[in-house]
């Protein structure tokens, strides 16, 4: 199961993302996408429940002055 997090700060890193998300559960592989105006990440998680929980905790919240967008892709 994956989630997508968009509008990350320019200095986002896999380590920072893992550290921030790990308090809610196990985070697997993280693919950081740095092309474009703001970095995004595709994050693997263990369960659909964890994915939904992370999206609820992240989407619309501000991190380092940026409003994050998070969603579960259906691809």
Secondary structure, DSSP 4 states (H G I P E B T S, - for coil): -EEEEEEE-TT--HHHHHHHHTTTS-EEEEEEE--SSSEEEEEEES-HHHHHHHHHHHTT-EETTEE-EEE----
